[in-house]
């Protein structure tokens, strides 16, 4: 949600309006919290009700200020944000203000001109609503964006000049769950989640959790080999700690066809598709392409990554 979606209108005046007129605005509008001061349509400060009457209410304040221009009372360091700024960013900036300014309205501009204000109460209420809405689209196990947010990001990605779509999938994970149970299986998923969060942490990087052992990342560049290799190294370094030693040596498990086969440790397959040599016109095309690469990865023993169709795959 953008801050411009929750603005309210308040009076704006120029810097030469006298304080007696400001007083009239406040007395005739008991709920008015502040008046914005503009210069050629652009906000340069504001006069809050509390600050105004603190000044006027001093021993000589009335005689000193009331008949003069508001320049003497204006608070010239307000928080001013563009109407397209996300509410989450505005709330962070608002809470970093000085204690005496903490509850002042946020001034909102559009095309650099005064657009409206947002109270701290309204800002916090909308922030909570936004966080609740976001949480409803997060995977409960990993706290990563789920399918709805992933789909939205994929649609957006199609317009990027450069991007790499990375699909992460665990091999032999069903066998692990069948042997040790879903609770311990979830521990492996959290282990992988922590590794992905550590290695995919750029400002413009996106990481999502499709569900189960399927994760996806979208990076706005092509050079992902180092990241893929680092993720595999991190994953393989401690994955055996999730197993009992005797199981690694002796265990047989049922495969998907119900036949017994030797135990194989869970590994990580990473499939990557980029738009470096091919344009994708739809999310379906992109999804189909990365799925084909994933199938090739699954045929390789151990953790590996494969980048683009018809290119050489690289195996850990």
N, C-alpha and C positions, 0 to 999 in steps of 0.2 A: 504494500500500500504506500502511495506517495503522500507527502505532507499536504500537497495542494488539494487533496480530496476531503480534508476535514477542516478547512479554514472557516472562520467567521468574519464578518465584516465589522469594522470599527471605524469611527471617524478619523480622518487624517487632516492635518493642518500644516501650513508652512511655518517656518521658524520665526516669522515676524508677528504671528498672532499673539495677542496679549494674554497674560495669565488669567485675567478676569473672565475671558471667553472660555478658557480651559476649565475654570471653576464652574461656569455655567453648564458646560458639557457634562461634567461629573454630577452636579446637583440635579440636573434634569434627567440623567440616566443612571439611577442608583446601582445597576448591575454592570456598568461600564468599568472595566479594570484598567484600561490604558487608552491613550490617544497616540497615534503614530504621527511623527513629524517628518514631512517629506520636503524634498528640494527638487523641483521640476519632475515630480512624480516618483522620485526615488527616495526610499526611506533613509534617513540619516540618524534617527534615534526615536525614542518614545518617552512619553510622560506617564508613569504609572500613578494610579490613584494614591497608593500608599506614600510614594516618594513625594508627590505633589503636596499633600497635606502635612507631611512632615516638615517640608520647607516653609509652607505658609503658616504653619502653626507655631513656629518659633516666636520668641518675644517680639522681634521686630519684623518677622517674616511677612506679615500681611502688608505693612506699609512699604517694605523693601521690594516685594515681588509682584504684588497683585496688579499694579498699573503698568508693569513693564513686559517686554516681549519674553516668550517662553524659552529663549536661548539660555537663560540663567538657570532654568530648572530641568531642562531636557537631559535624559540619560542617553549619552551618545555612544554607548558600547553594547547595544542590544545584539541578540543572536538573530541574524538574518540569513535565511536559507531560500534556495530556489524551490518552486512548487513541485518539481519533479524529484526532489530528494526523498529517499526512502525514510519512512517513519523510524525505522531502527537506527539509522544514522543520526537523525535529528535528536532522538532521545539520548543518545550517547553524548552528543555535543551539549545538550541542555544540562545534563547532570554534571558536566565538567566546569560549569560556570561558578563564579564566586558565590559564597553563601548568600550575600545580600541580593543577588540577581537570580537566584535559583528558581524562584517561582514566577518570574516575569514571563509574559507571553512571548512566544516565538513569532517573529515577523517573517512573513512569506512574500516572496516576490515572483513575478512572472515577467520575463523579458526585462529584468532589472527594475521593473516598476512595482510599486506597492500593490499587493494582491489581497492580503488579509492577515489575520493572526490566528494562532492556535494556543489555547491555554495549556498549561502543564497538566491539568486534570484530564482534559480531552486527549492530550498526547499520550499519557500513560494508559488510559482506557483503550485507545486504539492499538497501542503497542501490545497490550495483553491479548486483545482480539487477534492481532496478527500472529503472535507467537503461538496461540492456541491453534489457529488455522494451519500454520506451518507444521506444528507438531502432529496434526492429524494426517499429514502426508509423509511423515518420516517412518522408516522401518523401526519397529519397537526394539528389535535386538541390537541394531548397530547405531541407531539414531541418525542414520544417513537418509537423504532424500529417497523416497520410494517411487513407484511406477509413474504416478501422476506428474511429479516434478521432473522425473527422467524424460518422460515423453515431451514435456514442454521444452526442456533443454535441448533435446534432439531436434525439435522443430526450429529452434533458434540457431542451432549449430549449422544447419544447412546453408545459412547465409554467411558463415564465416569464410574469410579468405583462406585460412589454413586451419586444419583441425585433425586430430587423431582421436578415433574412438577406440577405447581399450575395453575388452571384455575379459573378466576374470572368472574362472570356473575351477572348482576343486575336483580332482580325479580320485576315484575310489572312496568318495565321502560316504556313499550309501553303505558300503561295507563297514566303515568305521561306526556309523550310527547303529547298524544292526548288531555290532559286537559290543559296543560300549554304552549305547543308549543316547537319546537326543540331548540330555543334559550336558554330557561331555562333548557331544557334537557341537553344541552351541558355544562351548569354550574355544573350539577351533575357529568358529566363525568370528568370535570376538578377537581372537589372536590375529586372524587375517585382517579384520577391520582396523585394528591398531596399526598394522604394518602399512596398509593402504593410506590411512590418514597421515602417517608420518612422511610417506614418500610422495604423496599427491597433495601438496599444500600450497601451491601457488595462488596468488590473488585471483587469477582468472581460471584456475583449474576447477573442474566439477567432478565430484565423486558421488555415486549413487549405489543403492542396494536394491537390486531387482527382486530378490527374495531367495531364501534358502542359501545355497553356496554360490549364487550368481551376483557379481558386482560389475559395475561399469564406470569408466572414467572418460571424460572429454577434456582434451587439452588443446589449446589454441596454437599448436605448433607441431612439427613433424619429428623432431629429434627425441624419441622416447626410448631408444635402446637402453640407455644407461638406467633409466627409471625402471624399466621392466626387469633388467638383470639384478638391480638392487633389491627389488621386491622379492624376486625368486631367492636370492641369497638370504635375505632376512627370514623368509618363510621356511626354507629348508634347514636353516641353522638350528631351529628348536622344535621342529614338528615331531621328532621322535620322542620328545618328552611327554607327549600326550598318549603314549603307548606303554603297555607293560612289556618288559623285555622278553619274557617267555612267549608272548604272543607274536612278537616280531620274528622269532626263530621258528616256532612250531605251528602257528595257527593256520587253519584252513577256513575259508568262508564260502558262503553260497553266492554265486554271481546272479545276474538278473534272469538267467535261464534256469536257476535252481541247482546248478552243478557246483560241486566243491572245487575250489581252486586255491593255490597258494596265496597266503596273505601278501598284499602289496600296500606299502605305506601311502598315505594320502599325499598327493603332489598338486602342483598348481599349473594350470594351463592359461596362457595369456594370449588372446587373439587381438590383433591390431589392424584397423582399416583407416586409411587416410584419404584425403581428397587431393593428394599430390599429383597423381596421374589419372584420376578419374573424377568426374563430377557426379554427385548424387542429387537427384531431384526430389526424393521423398524419404521419409523415415523408413519406409518399408524396404527400399533399395539398400539403404545403409544397414539395416538390421539383417537382411538376407546375406549381404556380403560378409559381415563379421561372423555370422553363424557358420558360413562355409569354412572360414578360416579356423573357427573353433573346432570344427569336426576334424580338421587336419591335425590340430594340436593334440586332440584326444587320442590320436593314433600313435603318438610318440611317448615312449616310456620315460617317466620322470618329469620333473618340472621343466617347462619350456615356454618360449614365446615365439610367435610367428607374425611377421608384419606384412600385410597386403597379400593379395592373391598373386600367384605366379612369381613371387620373390623368394629368395633363399630364406629358410627359417633358421632361427638360431636357438640352440638348445643349451640349457645350463649343464 
